[in-house]
Amino acid sequence: MSGFDNLNTDFYQSSYSVDDQNQAGYGYSNTDDPYSKPYGQYDYSQPMGYSAPPGMMQPQQPYTGQIFQPTPAFTPASPQSMYTSSFEDEPPLLEELGINFDHIWQKTLTVLHPLKAADGSIMNETDLAGPMVFCLAFGATLLLTGKIQFGYVYGISAIGCLGMYCLLNLMSMTGVSFGCVASVLGYCLLPMIILSSFGVLFSLQGMMGIILTAAIIGWCSFSASKIFISALAMDGQQLLVAYPCALLYGVFALISVF
């Protein structure tokens, strides 16, 4: 025990005693402490509050202001209005596909009327809708006579367009696109459809058939050369352009006759 008493004297000396536990702490008093009363004697009419000691931080007051909401610089439109405006601004579908019925009709009239002046601005377009229809019509009329020649029609058309494309680029100063050459040669195939339609009704291997075939070849070549001259500004060279065109349409005429 003497050793324990010596060890006890080495601890920190304090003025705290057990009797101090009965005293109030942190602002509470024993006399006013409601928890020191026996059961059934609490005064519930008095609000029970908490008073923090001076050294403790007071609770912050709740923020009663409005949260800052920035005004949007761009007000998004509804999806319906966006779709409506986009559909209204879009061009028609036929215009996006490059199909213009007015220009097709004007080109057709230019081919059917060889003496009519051709509009170079319209003829210089790469419109292939009319030529495709005329090629199908030419093959269909041949089919009515018992000739299945769709492959020959498209094959000769492709080779003829390639040859005329090379020839016109060598002869003209401005140059020409392959689509323009194919468009003009395809539109000028329209008189050949008339020839193949006559072949459905009667034979083209007689004298009348030969005269009609020669006239149709001249019609097609004259119309094609007229359009090429007006579109490419090749004045005085129509006969030079008409000769290879006549060779090309002569092959289609041979398919129609024989």
Solvent accessible surface area in square Angstrom, and as a share of the most:
residue,aa,sasa,rsa
1,M,179,0.80
2,S,85,0.55
3,G,47,0.45
4,F,125,0.52
5,D,76,0.39
6,N,100,0.51
7,L,104,0.52
8,N,83,0.43
9,T,93,0.54
10,D,113,0.58
11,F,133,0.56
12,Y,199,0.75
13,Q,131,0.58
14,S,75,0.48
15,S,112,0.73
16,Y,139,0.53
17,S,51,0.33
18,V,112,0.65
19,D,106,0.55
20,D,52,0.27
21,Q,121,0.54
22,N,110,0.56
23,Q,122,0.54
24,A,56,0.44
25,G,40,0.38
26,Y,163,0.62
27,G,73,0.70
28,Y,100,0.38
29,S,42,0.27
30,N,80,0.41
31,T,119,0.69
32,D,113,0.59
33,D,36,0.18
34,P,39,0.25
35,Y,156,0.59
36,S,73,0.47
37,K,81,0.34
38,P,79,0.49
39,Y,213,0.81
40,G,65,0.63
41,Q,112,0.50
42,Y,69,0.26
43,D,73,0.38
44,Y,184,0.70
45,S,93,0.60
46,Q,112,0.50
47,P,123,0.77
48,M,128,0.57
49,G,68,0.66
50,Y,140,0.53
51,S,72,0.46
52,A,30,0.23
53,P,21,0.13
54,P,143,0.90
55,G,80,0.77
56,M,98,0.44
57,M,169,0.75
58,Q,117,0.52
59,P,111,0.70
60,Q,163,0.72
61,Q,159,0.71
62,P,107,0.67
63,Y,174,0.66
64,T,128,0.74
65,G,42,0.41
66,Q,169,0.75
67,I,144,0.73
68,F,170,0.71
69,Q,152,0.67
70,P,95,0.60
71,T,124,0.72
72,P,92,0.58
73,A,117,0.91
74,F,156,0.65
75,T,108,0.63
76,P,100,0.63
77,A,56,0.44
78,S,62,0.40
79,P,90,0.57
80,Q,143,0.63
81,S,50,0.33
82,M,108,0.48
83,Y,135,0.51
84,T,65,0.38
85,S,55,0.36
86,S,48,0.31
87,F,139,0.58
88,E,132,0.59
89,D,118,0.61
90,E,97,0.44
91,P,65,0.41
92,P,86,0.54
93,L,123,0.61
94,L,78,0.39
95,E,112,0.50
96,E,103,0.46
97,L,115,0.57
98,G,49,0.47
99,I,45,0.23
100,N,67,0.34
101,F,132,0.55
102,D,82,0.42
103,H,43,0.19
104,I,29,0.15
105,W,150,0.53
106,Q,62,0.28
107,K,3,0.01
108,T,16,0.09
109,L,61,0.30
110,T,5,0.03
111,V,0,0.00
112,L,71,0.35
113,H,99,0.44
114,P,37,0.23
115,L,151,0.75
116,K,83,0.35
117,A,89,0.69
118,A,17,0.13
119,D,71,0.37
120,G,22,0.21
121,S,84,0.54
122,I,18,0.09
123,M,6,0.03
124,N,78,0.40
125,E,60,0.27
126,T,81,0.47
127,D,10,0.05
128,L,84,0.42
129,A,28,0.22
130,G,4,0.03
131,P,8,0.05
132,M,101,0.45
133,V,89,0.51
134,F,26,0.11
135,C,12,0.07
136,L,94,0.47
137,A,34,0.26
138,F,0,0.00
139,G,0,0.00
140,A,46,0.35
141,T,18,0.11
142,L,3,0.02
143,L,86,0.43
144,L,131,0.65
145,T,50,0.29
146,G,64,0.61
147,K,42,0.18
148,I,135,0.69
149,Q,44,0.20
150,F,63,0.26
151,G,61,0.58
152,Y,141,0.54
153,V,0,0.00
154,Y,76,0.29
155,G,33,0.31
156,I,34,0.17
157,S,22,0.14
158,A,59,0.45
159,I,131,0.67
160,G,13,0.12
161,C,11,0.07
162,L,101,0.50
163,G,42,0.40
164,M,7,0.03
165,Y,67,0.26
166,C,67,0.40
167,L,58,0.29
168,L,0,0.00
169,N,51,0.26
170,L,152,0.76
171,M,47,0.21
172,S,11,0.07
173,M,190,0.85
174,T,109,0.64
175,G,29,0.28
176,V,17,0.10
177,S,56,0.36
178,F,89,0.37
179,G,17,0.16
180,C,1,0.01
181,V,0,0.00
182,A,17,0.14
183,S,1,0.01
184,V,4,0.02
185,L,8,0.04
186,G,7,0.07
187,Y,3,0.01
188,C,0,0.00
189,L,4,0.02
190,L,26,0.13
191,P,0,0.00
192,M,0,0.00
193,I,20,0.10
194,I,60,0.30
195,L,0,0.00
196,S,3,0.02
197,S,46,0.30
198,F,75,0.31
199,G,20,0.20
200,V,61,0.35
201,L,142,0.71
202,F,93,0.39
203,S,82,0.53
204,L,6,0.03
205,Q,111,0.49
206,G,39,0.38
207,M,137,0.61
208,M,143,0.64
209,G,1,0.01
210,I,101,0.51
211,I,100,0.51
212,L,46,0.23
213,T,14,0.08
214,A,63,0.49
215,A,60,0.46
216,I,7,0.04
217,I,37,0.19
218,G,35,0.34
219,W,66,0.23
220,C,0,0.00
221,S,7,0.05
222,F,82,0.34
223,S,0,0.00
224,A,0,0.00
225,S,0,0.00
226,K,26,0.11
227,I,1,0.00
228,F,0,0.00
229,I,22,0.11
230,S,45,0.29
231,A,21,0.16
232,L,9,0.05
233,A,82,0.64
234,M,5,0.02
235,D,122,0.63
236,G,84,0.81
237,Q,55,0.24
238,Q,53,0.23
239,L,153,0.76
240,L,113,0.56
241,V,0,0.00
242,A,18,0.14
243,Y,144,0.55
244,P,25,0.16
245,C,0,0.00
246,A,30,0.23
247,L,104,0.52
248,L,19,0.10
249,Y,1,0.00
250,G,16,0.15
251,V,58,0.33
252,F,5,0.02
253,A,1,0.01
254,L,105,0.52
255,I,26,0.13
256,S,8,0.05
257,V,18,0.10
258,F,149,0.62
